[in-house]
Each structure stands twice: as structure tokens, then as C-alpha cells.
Amino acid sequence: MSPYEIRNEALYHDRTVQDWHRLSFPRSYWAIDIDLMGACGQPRCSMPLYLIESTTNPNKPIGILSKAGNMMNIPAFIVRHDASQIVEAHQISDGNSERLNESALHRNLEVVRQNHYLTHHPFVPFDRLR
């Protein structure tokens, strides 16, 4: 089954683990959910390529996501949206933020994938992987 297929719509939106964590531990045990982790689709690779946190909050804190991206040595993005479309994105690194529109976000994600394939899968044509 492809990662693009949602197997169970109700479970896709389930918050059991988030609620359990919030109720089971003290407030000082911070946790965030990460909405999307881009990964390589090559067999036996599956390397994480980027992190995306989606939000409707224009003042979303970036510290934890920025540190996670830095630790994993992959880019991290905050993507702000309304009910139906991307409003803006920010590539974050070391607590700094670079504002991107939707097409620049798309381009940046393509470049991340292309660089990964050139480095890790140089004999596989990139256009065949799309």
C-alpha cells in the first residue's frame, strides 16, 4: 500500500496518543506532533529528507522543529494554511526563518529530493522516481 493512501480516515485524525501524553505526564514534558516527514521512496533507503509542521497560526513557535531539523541534518518547514490552500511557508534553521510562497516551497522540496538522489542514488534517473 502506498503512503499516499489513507487506510482509515477516522484513525488518520485520531488523537489518542497526543491526549494520552498530555494527560499522563506533567506539563513540563513537552511534545509536539510533526505533520509530515518527507522520505526517499527508493527501496531500502527510506531516508528522512525534510520535516513539515502545518498550522493556521501565523505565530507558530519554531524552536523545537528547527532543532529537530538541525539534529537530523535535514531542512524543516512551517507551512501556514487556511481551510483550503497554503498561505505561506517558512524554511527554518538555527532559529532563523526564510519566508517562501507556495511555488518556492515546492521548488525547495524538489531540490532537497534531487540533491538526495544525486548523492545517494546517482545511477537512478531522477525523472524516473517521480
HUFENLIN-V930910 format. One line per field, one symbol per residue. phi: phi as a letter, one per 40 degrees, with the letter a starting at -180 (. if undefined). burial: + if it has 24 or more other C-alpha atoms within 12 Angstrom, else -. Layout:
BEGIN
phi->???
burial->???
END
This chain:
BEGIN
phi->.ccccccadccdbcbdcccdccccbcdcccabcbcabcacccdgbfccbabbbcabccbdcbdcccccccccfbcbbbbcbbcbaccabbcbafgcbbcbccccddcccccdcccccccbbccbcdcccc
burial->---------------------------------+--+++++------++++++++------+-+++-++----+++++++-------++++++-----------+--++--+++-++-------------
END
